Amino acid sequence: MLGIVLNHAGYEVVTAVDGADGLARAGDQRIGLVLLDIHMPRLEGDAFCRTYREHGGRAPIIVITAAEVDRETVKRYGADAYIAKPFDIDVVQQTVARFLGGK
């Protein structure tokens, strides 16, 4: 759903089926921003963030999650921001625009 909304907003969107797939896709392409959940199959969000950063990934990471986390926790993961679920799509679009520039 988020991919469709962001695509309609003018962003080029690449989706992944799980954390490991996302990490592979992020490494294969020039990624401007990563949106992910903390709880994902095959590679949890915290491990994704650490691995992505360890391999030189510099794109901002926004965590969207229902897990109880705070700003300091996502910073320790290597993420730049988080949005709590359930989320307002306008908040997601505003946060993405903050990191990528408005569309």
C-alpha positions in Angstrom: 0.0 0.0 0.0 2.7 2.5 0.9 4.5 1.7 -2.3 1.5 2.6 -4.3 0.8 5.8 -2.4 4.4 7.0 -2.7 4.6 6.0 -6.3 1.5 8.1 -7.0 3.2 11.0 -5.1 6.0 10.8 -7.7 8.6 8.7 -6.0 10.3 5.7 -7.6 9.6 2.8 -5.3 11.3 -0.5 -5.0 9.6 -3.1 -2.7 10.9 -6.2 -1.0 9.2 -9.2 0.4 11.2 -9.4 3.6 14.3 -8.0 5.4 16.9 -10.1 3.6 15.3 -9.3 0.2 15.3 -5.6 1.1 18.9 -5.7 2.1 19.9 -7.3 -1.2 17.8 -4.8 -3.2 19.3 -1.8 -1.3 22.8 -3.1 -2.1 22.0 -3.6 -5.8 20.5 -0.2 -6.5 21.0 3.4 -5.6 18.5 3.9 -2.9 17.5 7.3 -1.7 15.5 6.2 1.4 14.6 3.0 3.2 11.2 2.4 4.8 10.9 -0.7 7.0 9.3 -2.4 9.9 11.1 -3.6 13.0 9.5 -7.1 12.7 10.2 -8.6 9.3 10.7 -12.2 8.1 14.2 -13.5 7.5 15.9 -10.3 8.8 14.6 -8.1 11.6 14.7 -4.3 11.2 17.4 -3.7 13.7 19.7 -6.3 12.0 18.8 -4.8 8.6 19.8 -1.3 9.8 23.1 -2.4 11.3 24.1 -4.5 8.3 23.1 -1.9 5.8 25.1 0.7 7.6 28.1 -1.6 8.1 28.1 -2.2 4.3 28.2 1.5 3.6 24.5 2.2 3.2 24.0 5.9 3.6 20.3 6.4 2.7 18.1 7.6 5.5 16.1 4.8 7.2 12.6 5.4 8.5 11.2 2.7 10.7 7.4 2.2 10.6 6.4 0.0 13.5 3.8 -1.0 16.1 6.6 -2.1 18.4 7.3 0.1 21.3 10.4 1.9 20.4 11.7 5.4 21.0 13.9 7.8 19.1 17.1 6.7 20.9 16.4 3.0 20.1 16.0 3.6 16.4 19.1 5.7 16.4 21.0 2.9 18.0 19.8 0.6 15.2 21.1 3.1 12.6 17.8 4.5 11.6 17.0 8.2 11.2 13.4 8.4 12.1 10.4 6.3 13.1 6.6 6.4 12.7 4.3 4.6 15.0 1.6 2.2 13.7 -1.2 2.7 13.1 0.1 5.6 11.0 -1.5 8.4 9.1 -0.5 8.3 5.4 0.0 12.1 5.5 2.6 11.7 8.2 4.4 9.1 6.2 4.4 11.4 3.1 5.6 14.4 5.1 8.4 12.3 6.7 9.5 11.0 3.3 9.4 14.5 1.9 11.5 15.8 4.8 14.3 13.4 3.8 13.9 13.4 0.0 12.5 16.7 -0.7 8.8 17.4 -1.4 7.1 15.8 -4.4 
